[in-house]
């Protein structure tokens, strides 16, 4: 009986010790971190974050400098952006059909638009005006 209690107590102590590791130690540290910048997230609110952590080819976290610093490991490269901005990757795979033949009538300028809802409403209005909506 004493032996079983000792084994159970040892297992409980081991679980407590292992469970007390900081979150950064329980996961893989990022390969590199960009901090002290303006990370333009292009989420629904166009949130601007201070820092980003990247592992491999994936962004693993975005947040404040303190939140991202907690993830840094001994092999993590940390780059201080000194207030510079970071924008998401852009893929330019489009054509300018407005410049081809009579289709120019379809052009809809979105200059000055501040929300997606506003742009979508302009597109609806244009479709109705052209008799396609």
PEDA-V80032 format. One line per field, one symbol per residue. phi: phi as a letter, one per 20 degrees, with the letter a starting at -180 (. if undefined). psi: psi as a letter, one per 30 degrees, with the letter a starting at -180 (. if undefined). burial: I if it has 9 or more other C-alpha atoms within 8 Angstrom, else O. Layout:
phi = ???
psi = ???
burial = ???
This chain:
phi = .ffffffffffffffffffeffgffecffffbcdclcceeelefdlfddebbdccmdcfdacrfgfffgfefdfefeddeelnfecdffdddccdeffedmffgfegcedfnfdcfffffffffgffffemdd
psi = eeeeeeeeeeeeeeeeeefgkleefflkllelkklhajjjfhafghkjlflkkkkbgkkflkaleeeeeffkafgkkkkjfhfllkllkkjjilliffgjafffffkjkgkfkfleeeeeeeeeeeeeefgg.
burial = OOOOOOOOOOOOOOOOOOOOOOOIOOOOIIIIIIIIIIIIIOOOOOIOIIIIIIIOOOIIOIIIIOOIOOIIOOOIOOOOIOOOIOOOOOOOOOOOOIOOOOIIOOOOOOOOOOOOOIIOOIIIOIIIOOOOO
